[in-house]
Amino acid sequence: MQEILPGLFLGPYSSAMKSKLPILQKYGITHIICIRQNIEANFVKPNFQQLFRYLVLDIADNPVENIIRYFPMSKEFIDGSLQTG
């Protein structure tokens, strides 16, 4: 994962896998957005629901998916997490 803004990190699902818990805690991660396709729901899922707040978005990976509809919800989630430190 990479810090793209102060306190905001971006990375693949592997950045939040069970083996990465010490790294997530080291960087003070408190909120995670998990983006997956419906068919991935059985194996791409929140690993630490007791430790982090999650926003899970089931979004199809195709060129006609309307991802803009997820922007307000995602922005609210990110803004809320940044406001709480």
N, C-alpha and C positions, 0 to 999 in steps of 0.2 A: 504494500500500500504506500501511497505517496501523499504527503500533506500538500493539498492544492491551494488552500487558504489557511490562515491561522486557525487551528482547531478543527479543520475540515479535511478528512482523508478520503481518498478514492482508491479502490482496489477491487480485485476479483473476489469471487466467493472464497477462494483458498486463503485469503487474508483473514477470514473470520472463522476458519475451521477450528475444531476442538484443540488441536495442537498449538494454535496461535494465541490461546488465552493469555499467557504471560506477556506477549507483545501488545495485545489490545489493552491490557491493564497498565502496562508501562507508559503507553501514550495517552492514557486517560480517556479512552473511548468509552462512551456511555450510551450512544444511540447507533443503530445500524439499519441501513436500508438494504433489504434483500430483494433483488430483482431476479425473477426466474420465469420460466415458461410453465404452464399448467402441468405438463408432463414431467417436469422436474420436481414437483412438490414432494415426492416420496424420498428424495435424496438431497435436495437443496433446501435446507430449512434452518430456522434459528437454532443455534446450538446452546445458547446460554440465556434462556428467557428469564432466569432468575437474576441475572447480572446486568443485562442490557435491555434497553427499550428498542423494539423492532418495528419497522414498517415493512411489511412484505407486499410486494407488487408482483402479480402474475401478469406478465406482458409477453405476448407472442413475439418471437424473433423473426419478423418478416418486414419487408419494405412498406407494407400498407397499414401496419399497426399505428393507431393514433396515440402516440406517446404523450402528446401535448396535454391530454386530459389528466395525466398524472402529475404534471408540473405544480399546480397549486398545492396539492396534498404533500408533495415532496418538499416544496419550499417551506410550508408551514412546519413540517417535521424538523427540517434542518434549522430553521430560524429558532424554533423552540428549544432545540438542544444547545445551540450556541448561546442563547440568552441565559440558560441555566449553568453555563460554564462547562 
